[in-house]
Amino acid sequence: MVAVTKWVLLFAGIALASAFPAAEDFEARSSQNVVATEDSASLLEEGVERAYRFLQSCGDKDMSLCVKMRALTFVDRALRRPGDVDIVDGVSLVRTQDGMDVSRELNGRALSEAELDASLPKNADERDAQVETLLVDRVAKFLQSHTLQLKVPDYAITEVRKTLDEGVILNKEFPPANSWIRNHKGLTLLEWIDALKMVGYVAPVRAVPGRSRDGTRCRRCLSEIQTLPHILGFCPYSEALRNIRHHAVRSILAETLKEVGFTVHQEVQGLATQGSVRRIDIVAIKNNAAYILRLTIRFETHADQPHEVDSEKKRIYEPTITFYKDKYSLSHIDVIGLMVGARGTIPSFFANKCKNLSLTHSIVKEIAISALKGSVQILRNHLYGSDNGNFKLS
């Protein structure tokens, strides 16, 4: 057991020495407040390169003895330092009270490799044994005097807060659409639970037992990081379900416009001024004027998003106004881009436009529930659907 412990300590010392920067880098890093920005791949490459340089520096010397001596001088230097040892951003070895006592005991200049070499016996076996004994002693003291501390970096906390706020910012704009949160009206109990997980950004997108693959890439398309926005808005695996979600919301809007006196045309193809074909969701006509309505369902990200969607759709579909004026003999046409949140959010922009079209709050809430149910189905299909690429629509 003693022999095993000794080898563990030896390995720990060598690992510490090869993993951390050289002496000059160590000092510079400790004197600066450097925020690590490397991704995991670059950190791994850096660690491998550092270990290679550590071994290569021994040259023609006895490799075993050289590595132990370098590890010993590093750990001895680390023990005498008063501060903590930063490994990567958010991970550090923090000196305990015992560590401060050890530092005071070892007060003085750290042992250099040349001084260590000069103080060792000439006999190779004795040299190796003495270095090994000193290294085990220093590593044991280092481990006893430091604790591993994990701290989430401030920038990561900021990103988490921003992510959680994404579903809240637009939700606040039209509270009547959020009534499902209190009584799950319009949703089954299981749909309601999944919807709450999506709104809280805690849906298990990479944690379904038996379904996850290695890494963070999408389990279906492997092209992007598997996140809730990717699943609900981009992954080609559920493209058919996204179309169904969109068409369901469009149908509610179209039928309601008919009820309030509009003549409604759906899925209309028209020509832009430059000759390209543009497909319109809805053309709603009343009193020789019309609205071109282009609906989109997107993952909620920021407060200005609905206005950006409107501007985007205007750029695309305003060039078709002349075509539709001639087609339906109209005097005036407005293009409106309408965004509904993928998690059932109704922005105030959407609600106000519906009010201008004489649509009631109850219809707006129905649209929110329809979008939400569609997203729940997309999420379930992505997590639990078949692996052969076939869509599971039930």
N, C-alpha and C positions, 0 to 999 in steps of 0.2 A: 504493500500500500504506500509506503514511504517512497519507493522507487517510482511508482506511478505519479505521485504528487510532484516529485521532483521534475519529471519529464513534462508534466503539465505546466509547471512554472517556467521551465526552460522555453517551451513552445510559446507561452504567453509573452515572455520577454522578447523573443525574436520577432514575434508578430507585431508587438508594439513598435519595435525599432524599425521594421521594414514598412510598416503602414504609415507612420508619421513622417513629416518632412525632415530634411537634414537640419543640422544645428542652426545654420543661418536662417533658413526658412522658418524654423520653429520660433526663433526670436522675433522675426519680422511679423509673423502671423499673430503672435501674442500681443504685439504692440499696436495692431491695427484692428479696427472693428469691421472685418471683412464679412460680407454676406455671401454665402455660397449660392451660386446660381447654376451650377452644373447639373445636368440631368444624371440619372442613375448610370447610364452607359458611360459617360465621360468620367464619372467618379471611379467606375470599375477599371477603365483603361488607365487612369492615373495611378490607381493603386497597384496594378500589375506592373506598370512602368517603374514605379518607385521601388517595388520589391526587386525588379530586375537590376536596377542601378545599384541597389544595396548589395546584392550578391556580386555584381560585376566589379565593384570597387575593391573587392578582396584580391583581385589579380591572381598572382601565382602563390599566394599564401595558402596555408592549410585552411580549407574552406570552413570546416567545423569550428576551429578555434577562432578564425577571423569573425565569423558571424556572431559567436558568443561574446567576443570582446566588443564588437560594435553595439550589440544589444545592451551589454553591461554599461558602457559609457552613456548611452542614451537614457536608460532607466535611471542611472545615477544622477544625470542632469535633470531629468524630470522630477525626481524626488526632492531636489533642492529648490525647485522653483516654488514661489509662494502662491501662484495663481492656479487656475483650473486648466485643464487640457481640452481644447476644442477639437473634436474629431471631424464632424461635418456640421452644417447648420442645424441647430436644434439638438445635437447630441454631443455631450461633453462628459469628461471625467472630473467630478467635483471633489476638491480636497476636503476631507473631514477634519475634525479637531485632532484626531490621531495623526493625520497627515501633517498638520502644522507642528505638532510635537516632533515628528520625524524630521521635518525640515530644519527645525532648530538644532536637533542633534547632529545633523549633517552639515551644519552651517560652515560655509567656506566655499572655495572654488571647486567646481566639478572636476572629476577625474578625466584627464585626456587619455586618448588611446596610446599616445607615445609614452606617457608616464606609466600607464598600466603595463605596457609591454616591458619597460625597463625594470619594473618591480617584480616581475614574475621569475620563477626558477628557470634554469636553462633546459632542464629535462622536459621533453615534450609532454609526457604523461602527467607530470606534476603541474606543468603550466595549464594544461587543459582542466585538470581537476580543480585547481585553485580558481580559475576563471568561472568554472561552472558553479562552484560553491558561492562565490560572490554574486553571480547573476541570480541564482535561486533566492539568495537573501534579499537582494534589491527588489526583485519582482514581487516577492511575498510582502515586503513592506509597502510597495506601491499599491498592490491590490487591497491591502488592509487599510490603507490611508485614503482611498478614493472610492467614490460611489458613482455609478453610471446614472446620468441625468438625461431624461428625454423631455424636451420642451418644444411645443409647437411654435414655429417661427411666427412673428407678428404678421408677415405678409400672407402666410397661409390662413391665419385667423381672419384677416381682412377678406380674403377670397371666399372663405366659407360664409361669412356674414353677407357678402354681396350675393352669393348664390342663393342663400335662404331668403334674401329680400326680393329676389327676382319674382317669386310668385305672389308677393305681398303688395308690391307697388301698384300694379294695375288692378289687383283684386279690390283695393280700397276705393277705386273710382266709381264703381257701380255696385253697392252693397246688396241690392235685391237679388242679384245673380248668385250670391253666396248662400242663399237660404238653405241649399242642400246640405251644407256643413252641419247644421243643427238638427235636421230631421230626416235626412237622406231621401226626401221625396223625389220620386222619379228614378231612383237608383235602388238596386237590390242591396242587401246588407254587404255582400262581398264586393260589389262594385264601389260602394261607399268607402269601404276600408281601403281598397286600392287607390281610390281617388284622393283620400286623405294622405296616403303615402306619397303620391305624386306631388301634391301641393306642398307638403313638408320636405320634399326632395329626399325622401328616405326609401323610395322604392328599391328593392334589392336587385339592381340591374346587373350586378356581377357576383351575386351570392346565392343563387339557386342551387341547392345540392344536386350534384350529378350533371349539371348543365354547363357550368363554367369551364372555360378553356384556360390554358396557361396564358399569362400576360394580361394586358389591359385592352387589347383590340376587340372590336365587336365580334361576338361569337358567330354572327351570321354572315357578315360581309368582310370582316377582317381589315377593312380599309381605314377605320377611324377608331378613336378611343370610345369604348362603350359607355355612353352616358345617357341619361334620360332624354336630353334634347335630341341626341342622335337617333335614339329609338323612335321617338314620337314624330320626328320631322324629316329624317334623312335616309335611314337604312333601307336599301332596296328590298329587303326581305318582306317588309310590310307595306310596300307601295300600294298594293291593291286595297288594303284596309284603310290607308290614308285617303284614297280616292272615295271609298265608301263613306268615311267620316265627312269629307268635304261635301259630297253630294247630298247627304242627309241634312246638313245644315242649310245648304242652298235650297233644297226642296221646301223646308219650313219657311224660309224667307220668301220664296216665290209664291207659295200658296197664300201666305198672309197678305202679300201685296195685292193679290187678286181680290181678296175679301174686302180690301179698303178701296177698290175701284180702279186699280191699275190694270192695263193690258200687259201681260207678262210673256216674254219669250225667253226660253232657257237654252243654254248651250248654242248660242248663235255665233256663226263664223262671219267675220267681216274682213274688209281689206283696209290696210293702212295707206296713207298717202303715197308711200314709196312702193306699194304693191305687195307687201308681205301680208300673210294671213294671220289674223288675231282672233282667238276664240273668247267670247264674252260669256260670263256666268249668267247674267240676267240683264235684259233690257226691259225696263218698266216704263210704260207710256201712259200719260194722262194729259188731256187738254193741249194736245199738239206739242207737248214737251216730253222729255224722257230723261231717265237716269240709266247710265251704264254702271252696273254694280259688279265689281270684281271682288269676290270673297277669298280670303286666305286664312288658314288656321296655322298659327305659329307658336312656338314655345316662347313664353313671356320672358323678356330680358330687361327692358327698361321703359321708363315712362313715355319717352318720345316715340316708341316703336309704332304705335297706331298711326301717327302722323307721317312717319317715314314710309309705312306701307301705302298710305293714301298717295303720297307724292310719287312713289315708285309706280303704282298702277296708273296714275295720271300720265306719266311719261310714256308708258307702254300703249295705253288705249285712247288717249286723246287724238292721235293721228287717224283713228277710225271714225271720228265724229262726222266728217263729210259723207262717208259711205252710208252711215245709218240715217242721216238726215234725208238723203236721197231715197233710201230703201223704204223708210216709213213716212216720208213726207212730213218731217218735223221741223220746227223752227228753232228749237233750243235743246241741247243735250248737256248734261253734267256727268262727268266721270267721277265715281267715288270708289276708293279702295277701302274695303272693310276687313279689319282684322279681328278674329276671335282667338282667344288664348287656347293653347292645346290642353291646358288644365282647367278649362271651363271659365276662364276669365273673360269678362265683358268690359272693355275699356269705355270710359266716358265718351270718347269719340264715336264709338259704335252706337252706344245708347242714344246719343244726341241725334245722330243721323236717322236712327229708327224713329225717334220722336218726330223729326221733320217729315218723315214719310207716313206719319199717323199710325205707327205700330205701337202696341201697348207693351208695358213692362212684362206682362205674362208671356208674350211671345219671345222677348229677349231672354227671359229665364229658360224658356223651352230650348232655345238655341244653345245656351250655356250647357244645359244638361246633355243635349245631343252630342256636342263636341266632347264633353267629358266622357260619356259612355264610349264614344269612338276611340278615344285615347286609351281608356282602360282595356279595350279589346286589343288594340295594337300592342300594349305592354304585355298582356297575357300571351298573345301570339308569339311575341319575340322570346319570352322567357320559357314558355312551355310548348311551343309549336314543334312540329316534326323537324328533324335535322336533314331531310332530303331535299329541302328547298321548296317544298310544296306549301302553299298558304293554307292556314287553318282558319276558316272564316266562321266557324261555329263557336 
